[in-house]
Amino acid sequence: MSMSKKVVLCGVPGMKPSDIIKMEAYIKEEFSQVDFQYISELVLEKSELIKGCKDAEVLISWDQEMDEEVYSALNLKAYIAASAGYNAANVEAAIKHNVVVSNVKGYCREEVAIHSVMFILDFARKAHIMVPSVEEGKWELSIAGSIKRFSESTVGILGLGSIGSKVADLLKGFGVRMISCDPFVDSADMKKFGVEKVDFDTLIESSDYLTIHAPLLDSTRGLIDIEVLKKMKPSSYIINTARGQIINQDDLTYALTQGIIAGAGLDVLENEPPKESDRKLIALPNVRVTPHCAYLSNEASDTQLRTTAAEVGRILRNERPLNLVNPEILPNLKWIEKK
């Protein structure tokens, strides 16, 4: 009888107990001889992580921070991000230690795109102003101020990848002008989605609604700062369902309180869960905040779990993972069976 292979789950804030049970079951469908260990929903301290992952071949997480010290102390084959984002895996450190990094692509494309459009429409129809007003017992139309016909608006999409292109697809029927800045998508491909390719400054200056769908990279961290916000229209709104760190949150709070832009719809924040320092932003009347829930649906959740389990199964069967993030280490991996 073959030895069980250890798989650890930790650093998954917000994961439901029922999903943890499903995750284990799906992994065992992929590879029966698994020693599956759920350690904690929380991100672990280094010493606790190293102790918990001793002899583990696979670590599953979405927020567990890794560095060279941790990778060198362990004998991992893979860090599998059970999410689209994989920043916590520290790909650079993983490469140095020949650890595979994999993620889950596309499982919540529709959900996140719809969530972004929800924010846009909320602002377009001034629901963020009128709903609280009615709840306070008022019945006034003037409180909404000027409302621009939505079809006369310009929606700017920062990043026209999987989710950004789905946003464009959803907005087609509204007749809005759509523009995008994405260095990895050419004009011809953007045109297929009814989107005009523009440079970054044009995107910022022309958008009535700027929706962010870029990954968190060194080049995008803090990209939306006060200088960028000052270039936006005072009547414009910013939507972020990507990563909180793409926006300088202090600068955004200042811009929203000073009338530099009109409002913001945020599913992600710099700190999650929010810290006391985030409360001022959340409390602003021209801000809508949801608790990093844009990805949620019953179907997306199940796809997320099954896709993660399938990647774990491939690793444990010594196969190449489907969603490999760091393919440059493949020549160094003797355990992957060559076919």
C-alpha positions as CSV (number, residue, x, y, z in Angstrom):
1,M,0.0,0.0,0.0
2,S,1.4,3.4,-1.0
3,M,2.1,6.1,1.6
4,S,-0.4,8.9,2.0
5,K,0.6,12.2,0.6
6,K,0.1,15.2,2.9
7,V,-1.9,18.2,1.7
8,V,-2.4,21.2,3.9
9,L,-5.1,23.9,3.8
10,C,-4.6,27.2,5.6
11,G,-4.8,31.0,5.2
12,V,-8.3,31.0,3.6
13,P,-10.2,33.8,5.4
14,G,-13.9,33.5,4.9
15,M,-13.9,29.9,3.7
16,K,-17.0,28.1,4.9
17,P,-16.7,24.9,6.9
18,S,-18.9,23.1,4.4
19,D,-16.5,24.1,1.6
20,I,-13.6,22.7,3.5
21,I,-15.4,19.4,3.8
22,K,-16.1,19.5,0.0
23,M,-12.5,20.4,-0.8
24,E,-11.3,17.3,1.1
25,A,-13.8,15.1,-0.6
26,Y,-13.0,16.4,-4.1
27,I,-9.3,16.0,-3.5
28,K,-9.8,12.4,-2.4
29,E,-11.8,11.8,-5.6
30,E,-8.7,12.9,-7.5
31,F,-6.2,11.0,-5.4
32,S,-7.4,8.6,-2.7
33,Q,-4.2,8.3,-0.7
34,V,-4.3,11.8,0.8
35,D,-3.5,13.0,4.3
36,F,-5.6,16.2,4.1
37,Q,-5.0,18.5,7.0
38,Y,-7.0,21.7,7.6
39,I,-4.9,23.9,10.0
40,S,-6.5,27.3,10.1
41,E,-8.7,29.8,8.2
42,L,-6.3,32.4,9.3
43,V,-2.9,33.3,7.9
44,L,-0.3,31.5,10.0
45,E,2.9,32.9,11.6
46,K,6.1,31.5,10.0
47,S,6.9,29.0,12.8
48,E,3.4,27.7,12.9
49,L,3.3,27.4,9.2
50,I,6.6,25.5,9.0
51,K,5.5,23.2,11.8
52,G,2.1,22.5,10.2
53,C,3.4,21.9,6.7
54,K,6.2,19.6,7.7
55,D,6.3,16.7,5.1
56,A,3.5,18.4,3.1
57,E,3.7,18.1,-0.7
58,V,1.0,20.6,-1.4
59,L,-0.1,23.8,0.4
60,I,-3.5,25.2,-0.6
61,S,-4.3,28.8,0.4
62,W,-5.2,32.1,-1.0
63,D,-3.7,34.5,1.6
64,Q,-0.9,32.5,3.3
65,E,2.2,34.7,2.8
66,M,5.3,32.8,1.7
67,D,9.0,33.8,1.6
68,E,12.3,32.2,0.9
69,E,12.8,31.2,4.6
70,V,9.5,29.3,4.6
71,Y,10.1,27.6,1.2
72,S,13.6,26.5,2.2
73,A,12.3,25.1,5.5
74,L,9.7,22.9,3.7
75,N,9.8,20.3,1.0
76,L,6.7,21.5,-1.0
77,K,6.1,20.5,-4.5
78,A,3.4,23.1,-5.0
79,Y,1.6,26.2,-3.6
80,I,-1.9,26.1,-5.0
81,A,-3.8,29.3,-4.8
82,A,-7.5,28.4,-4.5
83,S,-8.3,31.7,-6.2
84,A,-7.5,33.8,-9.3
85,G,-4.9,35.8,-7.3
86,Y,-1.7,34.3,-6.2
87,N,0.3,37.2,-4.8
88,A,0.7,35.6,-1.4
89,A,2.6,32.7,-3.0
90,N,5.6,34.9,-3.7
91,V,6.3,33.5,-7.1
92,E,9.9,34.8,-7.2
93,A,10.8,32.9,-4.0
94,A,8.9,29.8,-5.2
95,I,11.0,29.9,-8.4
96,K,14.2,29.9,-6.4
97,H,13.1,26.8,-4.5
98,N,11.6,25.0,-7.5
99,V,8.1,25.1,-6.0
100,V,5.2,25.0,-8.5
101,V,2.7,27.9,-8.1
102,S,-0.8,27.3,-9.6
103,N,-4.1,29.1,-9.4
104,V,-7.8,28.8,-10.3
105,K,-8.7,30.8,-13.4
106,G,-12.0,32.0,-14.6
107,Y,-14.2,30.3,-12.0
108,C,-15.9,33.6,-11.1
109,R,-15.6,35.6,-14.3
110,E,-19.3,36.2,-14.6
111,E,-19.9,37.0,-11.0
112,V,-17.1,39.6,-10.7
113,A,-18.1,41.2,-13.9
114,I,-21.8,41.5,-12.8
115,H,-20.7,42.9,-9.5
116,S,-18.7,45.6,-11.3
117,V,-21.6,46.5,-13.5
118,M,-23.9,46.5,-10.4
119,F,-21.7,49.3,-8.9
120,I,-21.7,51.2,-12.2
121,L,-25.5,51.1,-12.5
122,D,-26.0,52.0,-8.8
123,F,-24.0,55.2,-9.4
124,A,-25.5,55.9,-12.8
125,R,-29.1,55.9,-11.4
126,K,-28.0,57.5,-8.1
127,A,-29.4,54.7,-6.1
128,H,-26.6,55.2,-3.6
129,I,-28.1,58.6,-2.8
130,M,-31.8,57.9,-3.2
131,V,-32.2,54.6,-1.3
132,P,-30.8,55.9,2.0
133,S,-32.9,59.1,1.5
134,V,-36.1,57.0,1.3
135,E,-35.0,54.9,4.3
136,E,-34.7,58.2,6.2
137,G,-38.4,59.0,5.4
138,K,-37.8,61.4,2.6
139,W,-39.4,61.3,-0.9
140,E,-37.4,63.8,-2.9
141,L,-36.1,63.7,-6.4
142,S,-33.9,66.7,-6.2
143,I,-31.5,65.0,-3.7
144,A,-30.1,63.0,-6.6
145,G,-28.9,66.1,-8.4
146,S,-28.1,65.8,-12.1
147,I,-28.5,62.4,-13.8
148,K,-26.8,61.8,-17.1
149,R,-28.4,59.3,-19.5
150,F,-26.3,56.1,-19.2
151,S,-26.0,55.5,-22.9
152,E,-24.2,58.9,-23.2
153,S,-21.5,57.8,-20.7
154,T,-18.0,56.4,-21.2
155,V,-16.9,53.4,-19.3
156,G,-13.2,52.9,-18.9
157,I,-11.9,49.3,-18.3
158,L,-8.4,49.1,-16.8
159,G,-7.4,45.6,-17.9
160,L,-9.3,43.8,-20.6
161,G,-8.5,40.2,-19.6
162,S,-11.0,37.5,-18.7
163,I,-13.2,39.7,-16.3
164,G,-12.7,43.0,-18.1
165,S,-13.8,41.5,-21.4
166,K,-16.9,40.0,-19.7
167,V,-17.7,43.5,-18.3
168,A,-17.5,44.8,-21.9
169,D,-19.8,42.0,-23.0
170,L,-22.4,42.8,-20.4
171,L,-22.3,46.5,-21.1
172,K,-22.8,46.2,-24.9
173,G,-26.5,46.3,-24.7
174,F,-26.5,49.7,-22.9
175,G,-25.0,51.5,-25.8
176,V,-22.2,53.2,-23.7
177,R,-18.8,54.1,-25.2
178,M,-16.2,51.6,-23.8
179,I,-12.5,52.3,-23.7
180,S,-9.7,50.3,-22.3
181,C,-6.0,50.4,-21.5
182,D,-4.2,47.0,-21.4
183,P,-0.6,46.5,-22.7
184,F,-1.4,42.8,-23.4
185,V,-4.4,43.3,-25.6
186,D,-4.2,44.9,-29.1
187,S,-6.7,47.2,-30.7
188,A,-8.1,44.4,-33.0
189,D,-8.9,42.2,-30.1
190,M,-10.4,45.0,-28.1
191,K,-12.6,45.9,-31.1
192,K,-14.1,42.4,-31.0
193,F,-15.6,43.4,-27.6
194,G,-16.8,46.8,-28.8
195,V,-14.0,48.5,-26.9
196,E,-11.6,51.2,-28.1
197,K,-7.9,50.9,-27.1
198,V,-6.5,54.1,-25.5
199,D,-3.5,55.1,-23.5
200,F,-3.6,55.3,-19.7
201,D,-4.0,59.1,-19.5
202,T,-6.9,59.0,-22.0
203,L,-8.6,56.3,-20.0
204,I,-8.3,58.2,-16.8
205,E,-9.4,61.6,-18.2
206,S,-12.3,60.3,-20.4
207,S,-14.0,57.8,-18.2
208,D,-17.3,58.6,-16.4
209,Y,-16.9,55.2,-14.7
210,L,-13.5,53.6,-14.3
211,T,-13.6,49.9,-13.5
212,I,-10.4,48.1,-12.5
213,H,-9.6,44.6,-13.7
214,A,-5.9,44.5,-13.6
215,P,-3.7,42.1,-11.6
216,L,-1.7,43.3,-8.6
217,L,1.9,43.6,-9.8
218,D,4.7,45.9,-8.9
219,S,3.7,48.1,-11.8
220,T,0.0,48.3,-10.6
221,R,0.5,48.6,-6.8
222,G,-0.6,52.1,-5.8
223,L,-1.2,52.9,-9.5
224,I,-4.3,54.9,-8.7
225,D,-2.9,57.7,-6.6
226,I,-3.8,61.3,-6.0
227,E,-2.1,62.5,-9.2
228,V,-4.2,60.0,-11.2
229,L,-7.4,60.8,-9.3
230,K,-6.9,64.6,-10.0
231,K,-7.0,63.8,-13.8
232,M,-10.4,62.2,-13.5
233,K,-13.6,64.1,-14.1
234,P,-15.2,65.5,-10.9
235,S,-18.3,63.7,-11.9
236,S,-16.6,60.3,-12.3
237,Y,-16.8,57.1,-10.3
238,I,-14.1,54.5,-9.7
239,I,-15.0,50.8,-9.3
240,N,-12.5,48.2,-7.9
241,T,-13.3,44.5,-7.8
242,A,-9.6,43.5,-8.4
243,R,-7.2,44.1,-5.6
244,G,-7.3,46.8,-2.9
245,Q,-3.7,47.7,-3.2
246,I,-4.0,48.9,-6.7
247,I,-5.6,52.1,-5.3
248,N,-3.8,54.3,-2.8
249,Q,-6.5,54.2,-0.2
250,D,-5.5,57.4,1.7
251,D,-5.5,59.3,-1.6
252,L,-8.9,57.9,-2.6
253,T,-10.4,58.9,0.7
254,Y,-9.0,62.5,0.2
255,A,-10.3,62.6,-3.3
256,L,-13.8,61.5,-2.2
257,T,-14.0,64.0,0.6
258,Q,-12.7,66.9,-1.5
259,G,-15.0,66.4,-4.5
260,I,-12.1,65.4,-6.8
261,I,-14.2,62.4,-8.0
262,A,-17.9,61.7,-7.3
263,G,-17.8,58.3,-5.7
264,A,-16.3,54.8,-5.5
265,G,-17.6,51.2,-5.5
266,L,-15.2,48.9,-3.7
267,D,-15.3,45.1,-3.2
268,V,-11.7,45.1,-2.1
269,L,-9.8,47.2,0.4
270,E,-6.1,47.7,1.4
271,N,-6.8,45.8,4.6
272,E,-9.2,42.8,4.7
273,P,-11.0,42.7,7.1
274,P,-10.9,46.4,7.4
275,K,-8.9,48.1,10.2
276,E,-10.0,51.1,12.1
277,S,-8.0,53.3,9.7
278,D,-10.4,52.1,6.9
279,R,-13.6,53.2,8.7
280,K,-13.4,56.8,7.4
281,L,-13.5,55.6,3.8
282,I,-16.2,53.0,4.4
283,A,-18.5,55.6,6.2
284,L,-18.5,58.1,3.3
285,P,-21.9,58.6,1.7
286,N,-20.5,58.4,-1.8
287,V,-18.8,55.1,-1.3
288,R,-20.3,51.6,-1.7
289,V,-18.3,48.8,-0.1
290,T,-18.9,45.1,-0.2
291,P,-16.9,42.5,1.7
292,H,-14.7,41.0,-1.1
293,C,-17.7,39.0,-2.2
294,A,-17.9,39.7,-5.9
295,Y,-16.8,36.1,-6.7
296,L,-19.6,34.5,-4.8
297,S,-22.2,32.2,-6.3
298,N,-23.1,28.6,-5.6
299,E,-21.8,27.6,-9.0
300,A,-18.6,29.6,-8.8
301,S,-17.8,28.2,-5.4
302,D,-18.2,24.6,-6.5
303,T,-16.1,25.3,-9.6
304,Q,-13.4,26.9,-7.4
305,L,-13.2,23.8,-5.2
306,R,-13.3,21.3,-8.0
307,T,-10.6,23.1,-10.0
308,T,-8.4,23.4,-7.0
309,A,-8.8,19.7,-6.2
310,A,-8.0,18.8,-9.8
311,E,-4.7,20.8,-9.6
312,V,-3.9,19.0,-6.4
313,G,-4.6,15.7,-8.0
314,R,-2.3,16.5,-10.9
315,I,0.6,17.4,-8.5
316,L,0.1,14.2,-6.4
317,R,0.1,12.1,-9.6
318,N,3.3,13.8,-10.7
319,E,1.6,15.5,-13.6
320,R,2.1,19.1,-14.9
321,P,-0.6,21.4,-13.4
322,L,-3.0,23.0,-15.8
323,N,-2.8,26.5,-14.4
324,L,1.0,26.7,-13.9
325,V,2.1,30.2,-13.1
326,N,5.9,29.7,-13.1
327,P,6.6,27.3,-16.1
328,E,10.3,28.4,-16.1
329,I,11.0,25.8,-13.3
330,L,9.8,22.8,-15.3
331,P,13.2,21.8,-16.5
332,N,14.3,21.5,-12.8
333,L,11.4,19.3,-11.7
334,K,12.4,15.7,-11.8
335,W,9.1,14.6,-10.2
336,I,6.9,15.6,-13.2
337,E,6.5,12.7,-15.5
338,K,7.5,13.5,-19.0
339,K,4.9,12.3,-21.5
